[in-house]
């Protein structure tokens, strides 16, 4: 993990909103981790393509979640991922 995190900044999901407002994250290499705390049943978009929605949390502040929308190949590859997965 130390090797993978070298020269990267860890930003907790619960801090992401404030960091986006105060820092230029496009100019740095940063990483975040999240736990899938809720999965919505896959849905169909107006164009007929199926997508998934995951609610992610860092388990530090359960009121601060991030919604992640999975489309295309990402949806096809990961839609069966279990709730509770990091």
Phi, psi and omega in degrees: 000321179301319180295318180293329183269356181304130179066018177241151179254131176275125174238119179292146178304322181291345178259352190301314182300313180291324178293322178297327181282333188248345183231153176268090185290342179292341182263006179225159177265110184232160184224146172224156178236146177212156176251135176286108181262343177203140175237132175269141177306134180311141184236165177254132176282171181298337178273003177091352180279144181270144177216164179238156174233126175246143171256123183248148179213153178263006178066009175269318179225102186291351176272350181254097179245156175241133176268129180244122179261128181249123181236165171056225183297327179296316177299312182301322184280329190241000187298338180271001180302134184287144171300141183098351179285143177269000000 
